[in-house]
């Protein structure tokens, strides 16, 4: 399973609607001997930005991430920070 790490870059207003720019990068989570989790970026895949509005649905996000990284939706797990 591939994980896509999401980080909200910033919020901005457009025509009185709130939008957020979300930075997406593909990789895998692993734990070290010290029981700390580390996100290992897949350097063979590009990162992407997704712009979302306040009425954006989870299903829409999964479709966009699936398209951007060429994964099937069932192969993706999202995490954020």
C-alpha positions as CSV (number, residue, x, y, z in Angstrom):
1,X,0.0,0.0,0.0
2,X,1.2,3.5,-0.9
3,X,0.8,6.4,1.4
4,X,0.3,9.9,0.2
5,X,1.4,12.5,2.7
6,X,-0.6,15.7,2.8
7,X,0.5,19.0,4.1
8,X,-1.6,22.1,4.0
9,X,0.6,24.8,2.6
10,X,-1.7,27.8,3.2
11,X,-5.3,29.0,3.1
12,X,-6.5,31.8,0.9
13,X,-9.7,33.5,0.0
14,X,-11.0,33.6,-3.6
15,X,-14.3,35.3,-4.3
16,X,-15.2,35.0,-0.6
17,X,-14.6,31.2,-0.6
18,X,-11.9,29.5,1.4
19,X,-9.4,27.4,-0.6
20,X,-6.4,25.5,0.6
21,X,-3.3,24.4,-1.2
22,X,-2.4,20.8,-0.3
23,X,1.1,19.5,-0.9
24,X,1.1,15.8,-1.8
25,X,4.1,13.4,-1.8
26,X,4.2,9.7,-2.2
27,X,6.1,7.3,0.0
28,X,6.0,4.7,2.8
29,X,5.9,4.9,6.6
30,X,8.4,2.8,8.5
31,X,9.4,2.5,12.1
32,X,12.9,2.6,13.5
33,X,14.3,0.6,16.3
34,X,13.6,3.5,18.6
35,X,9.9,3.2,17.8
36,X,9.8,6.5,15.9
37,X,8.0,6.6,12.7
38,X,9.6,8.0,9.6
39,X,8.1,8.9,6.2
40,X,10.3,7.7,3.3
41,X,9.6,9.7,0.2
42,X,9.5,7.8,-3.1
43,X,12.1,9.7,-5.1
44,X,10.9,8.1,-8.3
45,X,7.5,9.9,-8.1
46,X,6.7,13.5,-8.4
47,X,5.0,15.6,-5.8
48,X,1.9,17.6,-6.5
49,X,-0.2,20.4,-5.2
50,X,-4.0,20.1,-5.0
51,X,-6.2,23.1,-4.5
52,X,-9.3,22.3,-2.5
53,X,-12.3,24.4,-1.6
54,X,-14.4,24.2,1.6
55,X,-17.0,21.9,0.0
56,X,-14.4,19.5,-1.4
57,X,-15.3,15.9,-0.6
58,X,-13.1,13.0,0.5
59,X,-14.0,11.0,-2.6
60,X,-12.9,14.0,-4.8
61,X,-9.6,14.1,-3.0
62,X,-9.0,10.4,-3.5
63,X,-9.8,10.7,-7.2
64,X,-7.3,13.5,-7.7
65,X,-4.6,11.8,-5.7
66,X,-5.2,8.5,-7.7
67,X,-4.9,10.4,-11.0
68,X,-1.8,12.4,-10.0
69,X,0.1,9.4,-8.8
70,X,-1.3,6.8,-11.2
71,X,-2.6,4.5,-8.3
72,X,-5.9,2.8,-7.9
73,X,-7.9,4.4,-5.1
74,X,-7.9,1.2,-3.1
75,X,-4.0,1.2,-3.1
76,X,-3.9,4.6,-1.4
77,X,-3.9,5.6,2.3
78,X,-3.8,9.3,3.2
79,X,-2.0,10.8,6.1
80,X,-1.4,14.5,7.0
81,X,0.6,16.8,9.1
